[in-house]
Amino acid sequence: MEVIFDLVKDIWDFMKVREKYWLTPLIITIVLMGALIVYTQGSVVAPFIYSIF
């Protein structure tokens, strides 16, 4: 679990130092879509994700 917190801290430090705050909504969206796929086991969500792209 500590590895995940270190990763989040590194990403936040990267965005803060390089002033890439526009990446925040993109990262949040990708994480939420990934969590949705994992929690629903992919089969139910597949047609909806296909229609997005």
Distance bins in CASP14 RR format, pairs under 12 A and 6 or more apart:
PFRMAT RR
TARGET T0000
AUTHOR 0000-0000-0000
RMODE 2
METHOD distances of the structure
MODEL  1
1 7 0 0 0 0 0 1 0 0 0 0 0
1 8 0 0 0 0 0 1 0 0 0 0 0
2 8 0 0 0 0 0 1 0 0 0 0 0
2 9 0 0 0 0 0 1 0 0 0 0 0
3 9 0 0 0 0 0 1 0 0 0 0 0
3 10 0 0 0 0 0 1 0 0 0 0 0
4 10 0 0 0 0 0 1 0 0 0 0 0
4 11 0 0 0 0 0 1 0 0 0 0 0
4 31 0 0 0 0 0 1 0 0 0 0 0
5 11 0 0 0 0 0 1 0 0 0 0 0
5 12 0 0 0 0 0 1 0 0 0 0 0
6 12 0 0 0 0 0 1 0 0 0 0 0
6 13 0 0 0 0 0 1 0 0 0 0 0
7 13 0 0 0 0 0 1 0 0 0 0 0
7 14 0 0 0 0 0 1 0 0 0 0 0
7 27 0 0 0 0 0 1 0 0 0 0 0
7 31 0 0 0 0 0 1 0 0 0 0 0
8 14 0 0 0 0 0 1 0 0 0 0 0
8 15 0 0 0 0 0 1 0 0 0 0 0
8 24 0 0 0 0 0 1 0 0 0 0 0
8 27 0 0 0 0 1 0 0 0 0 0 0
8 28 0 0 0 0 0 1 0 0 0 0 0
8 31 0 0 0 0 1 0 0 0 0 0 0
9 15 0 0 0 0 0 1 0 0 0 0 0
9 16 0 0 0 0 0 1 0 0 0 0 0
10 16 0 0 0 0 0 1 0 0 0 0 0
10 17 0 0 0 0 0 1 0 0 0 0 0
11 17 0 0 0 0 0 1 0 0 0 0 0
11 18 0 0 0 0 0 1 0 0 0 0 0
11 20 0 0 0 0 1 0 0 0 0 0 0
11 21 0 0 0 0 0 1 0 0 0 0 0
11 23 0 0 0 0 1 0 0 0 0 0 0
11 24 0 0 0 0 1 0 0 0 0 0 0
11 26 0 0 0 0 0 1 0 0 0 0 0
11 27 1 0 0 1 0 0 0 0 0 0 0
11 28 0 0 0 0 0 1 0 0 0 0 0
11 30 0 0 0 0 0 1 0 0 0 0 0
11 31 0 0 0 0 0 1 0 0 0 0 0
12 18 0 0 0 0 0 1 0 0 0 0 0
12 20 0 0 0 0 0 1 0 0 0 0 0
12 21 0 0 0 0 0 1 0 0 0 0 0
12 23 0 0 0 0 0 1 0 0 0 0 0
12 24 0 0 0 0 1 0 0 0 0 0 0
12 27 0 0 0 0 1 0 0 0 0 0 0
13 19 0 0 0 0 0 1 0 0 0 0 0
13 20 0 0 0 0 0 1 0 0 0 0 0
14 20 1 0 0 1 0 0 0 0 0 0 0
14 21 0 0 0 0 0 1 0 0 0 0 0
14 23 0 0 0 0 1 0 0 0 0 0 0
14 24 0 0 0 0 0 1 0 0 0 0 0
14 27 0 0 0 0 0 1 0 0 0 0 0
15 21 1 0 1 0 0 0 0 0 0 0 0
15 22 0 0 0 0 1 0 0 0 0 0 0
15 23 1 0 1 0 0 0 0 0 0 0 0
15 24 1 0 0 1 0 0 0 0 0 0 0
15 25 0 0 0 0 0 1 0 0 0 0 0
15 26 0 0 0 0 0 1 0 0 0 0 0
15 27 0 0 0 0 1 0 0 0 0 0 0
15 28 0 0 0 0 0 1 0 0 0 0 0
16 23 0 0 0 0 0 1 0 0 0 0 0
16 24 0 0 0 0 0 1 0 0 0 0 0
20 26 0 0 0 0 1 0 0 0 0 0 0
20 27 0 0 0 0 0 1 0 0 0 0 0
21 27 0 0 0 0 0 1 0 0 0 0 0
21 28 0 0 0 0 0 1 0 0 0 0 0
22 28 0 0 0 0 0 1 0 0 0 0 0
23 29 0 0 0 0 0 1 0 0 0 0 0
23 30 0 0 0 0 0 1 0 0 0 0 0
23 31 0 0 0 0 0 1 0 0 0 0 0
24 30 0 0 0 0 0 1 0 0 0 0 0
24 31 0 0 0 0 0 1 0 0 0 0 0
25 31 0 0 0 0 0 1 0 0 0 0 0
25 32 0 0 0 0 0 1 0 0 0 0 0
26 32 0 0 0 0 0 1 0 0 0 0 0
26 33 0 0 0 0 0 1 0 0 0 0 0
27 33 0 0 0 0 0 1 0 0 0 0 0
27 34 0 0 0 0 0 1 0 0 0 0 0
28 34 0 0 0 0 0 1 0 0 0 0 0
28 35 0 0 0 0 0 1 0 0 0 0 0
29 35 0 0 0 0 0 1 0 0 0 0 0
29 36 0 0 0 0 0 1 0 0 0 0 0
29 52 0 0 0 0 0 1 0 0 0 0 0
30 36 0 0 0 0 0 1 0 0 0 0 0
30 37 0 0 0 0 0 1 0 0 0 0 0
31 37 0 0 0 0 0 1 0 0 0 0 0
31 38 0 0 0 0 0 1 0 0 0 0 0
32 38 0 0 0 0 0 1 0 0 0 0 0
32 39 0 0 0 0 0 1 0 0 0 0 0
32 45 0 0 0 0 0 1 0 0 0 0 0
33 39 0 0 0 0 0 1 0 0 0 0 0
33 40 0 0 0 0 0 1 0 0 0 0 0
33 42 0 0 0 0 0 1 0 0 0 0 0
33 45 0 0 0 0 1 0 0 0 0 0 0
33 48 0 0 0 0 0 1 0 0 0 0 0
33 49 1 0 0 1 0 0 0 0 0 0 0
33 52 0 0 0 0 1 0 0 0 0 0 0
33 53 0 0 0 0 0 1 0 0 0 0 0
34 40 0 0 0 0 1 0 0 0 0 0 0
34 41 0 0 0 0 0 1 0 0 0 0 0
34 42 0 0 0 0 1 0 0 0 0 0 0
34 45 0 0 0 0 1 0 0 0 0 0 0
34 49 0 0 0 0 1 0 0 0 0 0 0
35 42 0 0 0 0 0 1 0 0 0 0 0
35 45 0 0 0 0 0 1 0 0 0 0 0
36 42 0 0 0 0 1 0 0 0 0 0 0
36 44 0 0 0 0 1 0 0 0 0 0 0
36 45 1 0 1 0 0 0 0 0 0 0 0
36 46 0 0 0 0 0 1 0 0 0 0 0
36 48 0 0 0 0 1 0 0 0 0 0 0
36 49 0 0 0 0 1 0 0 0 0 0 0
36 52 0 0 0 0 0 1 0 0 0 0 0
37 43 0 0 0 0 1 0 0 0 0 0 0
37 44 0 0 0 0 1 0 0 0 0 0 0
37 45 1 0 1 0 0 0 0 0 0 0 0
37 46 0 0 0 0 1 0 0 0 0 0 0
37 48 0 0 0 0 0 1 0 0 0 0 0
37 49 1 0 0 1 0 0 0 0 0 0 0
38 45 0 0 0 0 1 0 0 0 0 0 0
39 45 0 0 0 0 1 0 0 0 0 0 0
40 46 0 0 0 0 1 0 0 0 0 0 0
40 47 0 0 0 0 0 1 0 0 0 0 0
40 48 0 0 0 0 0 1 0 0 0 0 0
40 49 0 0 0 0 0 1 0 0 0 0 0
42 48 0 0 0 0 0 1 0 0 0 0 0
42 49 0 0 0 0 1 0 0 0 0 0 0
42 50 0 0 0 0 0 1 0 0 0 0 0
43 49 0 0 0 0 0 1 0 0 0 0 0
45 51 0 0 0 0 0 1 0 0 0 0 0
45 52 0 0 0 0 0 1 0 0 0 0 0
46 52 0 0 0 0 0 1 0 0 0 0 0
46 53 0 0 0 0 0 1 0 0 0 0 0
47 53 0 0 0 0 0 1 0 0 0 0 0
END
